[in-house]
Amino acid sequence: MDKKKETHKGIPYKELLFVGITSFASALPITSLFPFLYFMIRDLHVAQREEDIGFYAGFLGASYMIGRGIASVFWGIIADRIGRKPVIAFSIFSVIVFNTLFGLSVKYWMAIATRFLLGALNGFLAPVKAYSIEVCQPEQQALGISIVNTAWGMGVIIGPAIGGYLAQPAKQYPNLFPENSVFGRFPYLLPCISISFFATLVFISCAWLPETLHKHKDIEGAVEMVEASTTQEQKEPPKKSLLKNWPLMSSIITYCVFSLHDTAYVEIFSLWTVSNRKYGGLSFSSKDVGQVLTAAGASLLVYQLFAYRWVDKTIGPIHSIRIPSALSIPIIAAYPFMTHLSGIRLGVLLYIAAMLKSVFAITRVTGTCLLQNNAVPQEQRGAANGIATTAMSLSKAFAPAGAGIIFSWAQKRQHAAFFPGDQMVFLLLNLTEIIGLILTFKPFLVVPPQHK
């Protein structure tokens, strides 16, 4: 790969295409359940009252992140030992199997178990971030990371669109899917199996994915490696422990706060838009939510193609974290007041706000990921991204459960004097945004030397 980068100085379009499609496929199942989560919990008959649905929905949404948080460091270490490609391929295969099983869930425990295993066996995020850095020249690394985060962000946003359009097909499209069909019996199978089919095509394409980390086993190569390591022992100091690498750890802490915020935002936005107006929502259908989130995903693609590289080149990774964070605060504050609108005015403002929020989130996450990967050498990059993914997953595991509990609590206080109902939910979202913004300044954030 180093020789290839020496002879080909341009952008590695082929490798970055693989990075994009695999990231997109791996991200789709994460949030595809949110538009129908409310209805799925209701159909599983686990909530005794309508107001309790958000409570159970939060734990189901968290199960994926708990599984991923437990296993991410393991997958990062494996990617450093055997290579990036096997871990990426296995992760896509796990999406095919367990996302399909989730669509077949008829009990709450089965839904929780399949989502947990989907997260635990999907070790994709740590190796693909290392991979996107390793296929690029130093000046192209921001592009590589941005493609991962943009494709991931589009998957996270378009996933709910797929869930919204394809869930309960017997009710939405009775002429195509009769009630006595398999999709009538399993009303949430169609969006899951559609994502699994796309993941199958991506899994097959992994056969052409070039590896970036090679372990040479020939004797001559081993001798050369031993000789080289002997001569370099006196020149290079011992590698710093990842947990003592403060540029890495400080960027991970900031990354976790923003990840918690973004995950809570996606769940709250989906629950808020479909809940009844008497509870402070918008009374949208799952299809309406899917349309809004599709528009937000399309805005990410346009932004990535035409604007992001200019933004990164102009303001750099540090300001690309701070500025979008500050601009997100007034957008979130405006959401609860949209319940007083209807028709075209509501639609225009909601679409604009959702698109801007998505663009700001992807810009911010890309900046933090770039800081993380530049804080460690290549041979520690998989483990470093594994630590980041574990910490981020645990924060994302807390986010849906916490968001579901807070949302359910807020629905019961619509007439409170202090920030009633949905206003309290969005206030708490903004508080996490402000905490993340504060963490981007000294002394909390330590910047790698190349970004000072």
VOGU-3710 file (C-alpha; in Angstrom, 3 decimals, decimal comma):
1> mdkkkethkg> 0,000/0,000/0,000  2,906/2,356/0,753  4,410/1,617/-2,683  1,052/2,226/-4,319  0,699/5,582/-2,591  4,205/6,531/-3,772  3,368/5,795/-7,419  -0,249/7,042/-7,371  -0,454/10,461/-5,745  -4,088/11,079/-6,612
11> ipykellfvg> -7,225/10,313/-4,636  -7,731/6,511/-4,184  -11,244/6,486/-5,620  -11,609/2,685/-5,709  -10,643/2,180/-2,073  -12,747/5,098/-0,875  -15,735/3,753/-2,827  -15,451/0,510/-0,863  -15,121/2,506/2,345  -18,285/4,422/1,503
21> itsfasalpi> -20,546/1,511/0,566  -19,427/-0,716/3,434  -19,863/2,125/5,941  -23,317/2,842/4,538  -24,392/-0,820/4,724  -23,099/-1,245/8,265  -24,857/1,896/9,506  -28,302/1,259/7,988  -29,608/-1,126/10,679  -28,558/1,085/13,586
31> tslfpflyfm> -31,429/3,543/13,314  -33,738/1,855/10,794  -35,987/0,760/13,673  -36,643/4,261/15,063  -39,657/5,198/12,867  -41,458/1,954/13,738  -40,000/1,458/17,225  -43,028/3,068/18,862  -45,409/0,786/16,957  -43,221/-2,313/17,423
41> irdlhvaqre> -43,198/-1,936/21,208  -46,958/-1,481/21,106  -47,413/-4,634/18,974  -45,133/-6,695/21,252  -47,578/-5,904/24,113  -44,828/-5,229/26,637  -45,974/-1,711/27,675  -49,045/-1,575/29,905  -49,863/2,055/29,034  -49,238/4,181/25,971
51> edigfyagfl> -47,133/6,570/28,028  -44,763/3,664/28,921  -43,850/2,849/25,310  -40,943/5,306/25,320  -39,463/3,548/28,386  -39,267/0,134/26,677  -38,276/1,690/23,343  -35,226/3,250/24,977  -33,862/-0,083/26,195  -34,411/-1,730/22,829
61> gasymigrgi> -32,622/1,132/21,108  -29,749/0,862/23,606  -29,165/-2,891/23,205  -27,225/-2,495/19,945  -24,838/0,037/21,451  -24,295/-2,034/24,598  -23,246/-4,987/22,437  -20,945/-2,851/20,314  -19,454/-1,171/23,364  -18,521/-4,505/24,928
71> asvfwgiiad> -16,797/-5,883/21,818  -15,262/-2,897/19,979  -11,824/-2,968/21,639  -11,589/-6,696/20,862  -12,358/-6,092/17,177  -9,870/-3,210/17,038  -7,086/-5,440/18,416  -8,016/-8,216/15,965  -7,857/-5,712/13,093  -4,320/-4,733/14,188
81> rigrkpviaf> -3,246/-8,400/14,260  -4,854/-10,040/11,238  -5,764/-7,035/9,073  -8,635/-4,693/8,384  -10,363/-6,672/5,617  -11,397/-9,848/7,567  -13,000/-7,816/10,357  -14,848/-5,584/7,886  -16,174/-8,609/5,938  -17,274/-10,482/9,074
91> sifsvivfnt> -19,051/-7,383/10,376  -21,061/-7,030/7,177  -21,967/-10,735/7,393  -23,263/-10,245/10,942  -25,558/-7,489/9,632  -27,067/-9,931/7,127  -27,859/-12,550/9,774  -28,951/-10,648/12,872  -30,749/-7,766/11,194  -32,965/-10,319/9,457
101> lfglsvkywm> -33,613/-12,117/12,749  -34,583/-8,817/14,351  -37,285/-8,360/11,713  -38,660/-11,778/12,670  -38,911/-10,924/16,379  -42,278/-11,696/17,969  -41,181/-11,256/21,591  -39,513/-8,316/23,316  -36,634/-10,490/24,590  -35,937/-11,736/21,048
111> aiatrfllga> -35,776/-8,182/19,726  -33,374/-7,199/22,537  -31,163/-10,280/21,990  -30,847/-9,921/18,212  -30,027/-6,211/18,456  -27,422/-6,926/21,151  -25,723/-9,612/19,021  -25,914/-7,364/15,962  -23,923/-4,760/17,874  -21,467/-7,175/19,511
121> lngflapvka> -20,525/-8,941/16,264  -20,359/-5,784/14,155  -16,766/-4,650/14,712  -16,770/-2,533/11,587  -16,216/1,021/12,758  -12,734/0,706/14,313  -10,970/-0,968/11,347  -12,704/1,089/8,651  -11,548/4,369/10,185  -7,972/3,060/10,290
131> ysievcqpeq> -8,391/1,794/6,732  -9,649/5,136/5,404  -6,559/6,860/6,813  -4,133/4,231/5,484  -5,275/4,336/1,853  -4,848/8,119/1,648  -1,972/10,527/1,370  -1,553/12,766/4,458  -3,265/15,677/2,726  -6,212/13,414/1,809
141> qalgisivnt> -6,839/11,936/5,262  -9,605/14,405/6,074  -11,382/13,251/2,904  -10,996/9,582/3,904  -12,413/10,118/7,384  -15,176/12,357/6,043  -16,280/9,619/3,623  -16,559/7,149/6,508  -18,531/9,598/8,624  -20,654/10,874/5,744
151> awgmgviigp> -21,539/7,376/4,519  -22,146/6,342/8,123  -24,228/9,447/8,741  -26,241/8,842/5,582  -26,832/5,254/6,680  -27,931/6,416/10,117  -30,330/8,912/8,510  -31,554/6,904/5,514  -31,996/3,829/7,732  -35,017/5,430/9,400
161> aiggylaqpa> -36,342/6,389/5,970  -36,253/2,717/4,948  -37,914/1,779/8,208  -40,569/4,435/7,764  -41,472/3,549/4,182  -41,345/-0,256/4,481  -42,574/-1,013/8,015  -46,098/-2,421/8,351  -46,433/-2,934/4,572  -49,773/-4,718/4,944
171> kqypnlfpen> -51,220/-1,475/6,349  -49,327/0,964/4,129  -49,577/-0,988/0,868  -52,509/-3,444/1,258  -52,735/-4,029/-2,511  -49,163/-5,379/-2,586  -48,945/-7,098/0,793  -52,102/-8,837/2,055  -52,619/-9,339/5,779  -52,180/-13,140/5,503
181> svfgrfpyll> -48,742/-12,825/3,856  -45,430/-13,227/5,695  -45,105/-9,438/5,830  -48,529/-9,218/7,435  -47,472/-11,672/10,129  -44,079/-9,980/10,577  -44,871/-6,293/9,947  -41,277/-5,140/10,521  -39,493/-7,759/8,434  -39,570/-5,926/5,086
191> pcisisffat> -37,279/-3,004/6,069  -34,897/-5,403/7,830  -34,685/-7,890/4,963  -34,220/-5,051/2,450  -31,194/-3,801/4,388  -29,879/-7,371/4,695  -30,162/-7,856/0,937  -28,093/-4,729/0,301  -25,571/-5,899/2,929  -25,293/-9,213/1,057
201> lvfiscawlp> -24,243/-7,416/-2,114  -21,708/-5,386/-0,135  -20,395/-8,549/1,550  -19,728/-10,088/-1,874  -17,937/-6,929/-2,987  -15,556/-7,218/-0,010  -13,688/-9,875/-2,017  -12,165/-7,016/-4,037  -11,327/-4,891/-0,990  -7,517/-4,410/-0,846
211> etlhkhkdie> -5,825/-4,942/2,539  -3,747/-2,136/4,049  -2,079/-4,009/6,928  0,143/-6,961/5,974  1,930/-9,412/8,247  4,841/-10,930/6,286  5,481/-14,558/7,176  8,405/-15,397/4,893  11,724/-16,099/6,591  13,675/-13,491/4,665
221> gavemveast> 11,121/-10,861/5,522  11,187/-11,915/9,171  14,972/-11,543/9,275  14,687/-8,085/7,727  12,046/-7,094/10,266  14,187/-8,314/13,169  17,249/-6,490/11,839  15,262/-3,327/11,280  13,712/-3,477/14,744  17,157/-4,018/16,286
231> tqeqkeppkk> 18,576/-0,913/14,633  15,511/1,153/15,474  15,349/0,203/19,154  17,955/2,803/19,993  16,368/5,449/17,773  12,679/5,137/18,689  11,289/5,489/22,200  8,766/2,897/23,439  5,253/3,433/22,158  3,048/5,441/24,500
241> sllknwplms> 0,204/3,596/26,202  -3,048/4,493/24,480  -4,731/5,253/27,798  -1,923/7,707/28,621  -2,072/9,362/25,200  -3,982/12,516/26,188  -4,409/13,903/22,643  -6,195/10,626/21,854  -8,168/10,342/25,079  -9,279/13,990/25,160
251> siitycvfsl> -10,605/13,734/21,604  -12,390/10,470/22,521  -14,102/12,142/25,487  -15,330/14,956/23,236  -16,393/12,387/20,624  -18,424/10,492/23,237  -20,339/13,564/24,395  -21,286/14,467/20,830  -22,180/10,834/20,056  -24,472/10,724/23,076
261> hdtayveifs> -26,114/13,927/21,902  -26,532/12,802/18,267  -28,021/9,416/19,190  -30,428/10,933/21,694  -31,389/13,523/19,075  -32,247/10,892/16,437  -34,413/8,885/18,836  -36,135/11,912/20,351  -36,747/13,449/16,924  -38,379/10,219/15,688
271> lwtvsnrkyg> -40,483/9,710/18,840  -41,432/13,393/19,023  -42,622/13,630/15,419  -44,840/10,510/15,587  -46,313/11,141/19,050  -49,730/12,734/19,381  -50,038/16,520/19,478  -51,766/16,280/22,861  -48,423/15,002/24,176  -46,421/17,775/22,482
281> glsfsskdvg> -45,615/15,899/19,256  -46,448/16,465/15,599  -48,731/13,416/14,952  -46,649/12,384/11,923  -46,832/8,934/10,361  -43,711/6,776/10,051  -43,683/7,610/6,331  -43,649/11,349/7,104  -40,642/10,892/9,384  -38,939/8,832/6,685
291> qvltaagasl> -39,364/11,660/4,185  -37,806/14,227/6,526  -34,846/11,984/7,281  -34,377/11,143/3,601  -34,065/14,855/2,829  -31,513/15,164/5,639  -29,522/12,276/4,150  -29,591/13,826/0,691  -28,251/17,081/2,134  -25,295/15,141/3,574
301> lvyqlfayrw> -24,420/13,769/0,141  -24,542/17,211/-1,487  -22,506/18,682/1,352  -19,869/15,950/1,110  -19,490/16,303/-2,645  -19,405/20,075/-2,930  -18,625/21,729/0,405  -16,844/19,617/3,018  -13,334/19,658/1,559  -13,493/23,442/1,303
311> vdktigpihs> -14,710/23,681/4,914  -11,906/21,459/6,197  -9,259/23,291/4,178  -10,544/26,704/5,269  -11,131/26,284/9,007  -9,337/23,032/9,918  -10,526/20,188/12,189  -10,661/22,177/15,446  -12,997/24,921/14,202  -14,989/22,337/12,226
321> iripsalsip> -15,908/20,897/15,634  -16,599/24,157/17,457  -18,554/26,155/14,870  -21,151/23,459/13,978  -21,650/22,737/17,690  -22,470/26,363/18,391  -24,789/26,628/15,381  -26,719/23,482/16,417  -27,898/25,058/19,679  -30,502/27,502/18,230
331> iiaaypfmth> -31,804/24,808/15,862  -32,547/22,408/18,723  -34,087/25,205/20,771  -36,533/25,933/17,917  -37,991/22,400/17,647  -40,571/22,522/20,502  -42,063/25,742/19,130  -42,775/24,056/15,780  -45,758/22,312/17,392  -47,612/25,629/17,022
341> lsgirlgvll> -47,212/25,467/13,240  -48,922/23,370/10,587  -49,010/22,848/6,858  -46,340/24,282/4,580  -44,742/26,479/7,264  -44,164/23,494/9,517  -42,833/21,393/6,645  -40,355/23,998/5,382  -38,917/24,811/8,814  -38,711/21,169/9,892
351> yiaamlksvf> -36,929/20,081/6,699  -34,431/22,965/6,871  -33,700/22,336/10,548  -33,218/18,572/10,051  -30,876/19,082/7,086  -28,745/21,697/8,841  -28,534/19,593/12,008  -27,306/16,588/9,989  -24,645/18,634/8,175  -23,395/20,150/11,429
361> aitrvtgtcl> -23,249/16,739/13,122  -21,210/15,089/10,352  -18,749/17,998/10,188  -18,186/17,841/13,928  -17,737/14,063/14,091  -15,300/14,092/11,169  -13,090/16,610/12,942  -12,909/14,543/16,144  -12,152/11,323/14,226  -9,320/13,019/12,337
371> lqnnavpqeq> -7,768/14,149/15,623  -8,023/10,618/17,038  -6,349/8,874/14,104  -3,515/11,399/13,901  -2,759/10,982/17,610  -1,416/7,394/17,182  0,922/5,471/14,811  -0,480/3,001/12,260  0,157/-0,144/14,306  -1,966/1,253/17,154
381> rgaangiatt> -4,701/2,742/15,005  -7,075/-0,216/15,097  -6,878/-0,503/18,886  -7,215/3,280/19,268  -10,349/3,301/17,122  -11,582/0,280/19,073  -11,267/2,218/22,342  -13,017/5,190/20,731  -15,797/2,966/19,387  -16,270/1,247/22,757
391> amslskafap> -16,488/4,539/24,626  -18,737/6,015/21,959  -20,976/2,918/21,922  -21,426/2,993/25,685  -22,431/6,638/25,476  -24,770/5,788/22,616  -26,152/2,890/24,664  -27,016/5,275/27,459  -28,489/7,824/25,047  -31,524/5,856/23,740
401> agagiifswa> -32,407/4,489/27,180  -32,024/7,914/28,792  -33,828/9,641/25,917  -36,695/7,147/26,080  -37,105/7,570/29,844  -36,915/11,384/29,633  -39,307/11,468/26,676  -41,816/9,252/28,501  -41,496/11,419/31,632  -41,879/14,645/29,625
411> qkrqhaaffp> -45,095/13,448/28,009  -46,653/13,275/31,478  -45,824/16,906/32,322  -47,342/18,829/29,428  -48,740/21,533/31,691  -45,764/22,065/34,006  -44,732/25,654/34,681  -41,010/25,093/34,068  -40,180/23,923/30,508  -43,277/21,751/30,001
421> gdqmvfllln> -43,197/18,514/28,018  -41,135/18,522/24,865  -39,446/21,817/25,797  -37,649/20,022/28,652  -36,518/17,251/26,297  -34,916/19,668/23,845  -33,440/21,743/26,699  -31,578/18,668/27,949  -30,395/17,957/24,393  -28,968/21,461/24,205
431> lteiiglilt> -27,193/21,073/27,550  -25,242/18,091/26,210  -24,385/20,117/23,106  -23,027/22,933/25,268  -20,942/20,509/27,352  -19,428/19,084/24,162  -18,643/22,580/22,905  -16,857/23,454/26,159  -14,736/20,297/25,866  -13,271/21,511/22,552
441> fkpflvvppq> -11,312/24,246/24,313  -8,177/24,128/26,450  -7,352/22,559/28,844  -9,878/19,823/28,014  -8,793/19,129/24,419  -5,124/18,453/23,584  -4,418/18,773/19,855  -1,936/16,484/17,969  1,199/18,421/16,855  0,295/18,443/13,137
451> hk> -2,956/20,322/13,874  -1,525/23,028/16,135
//
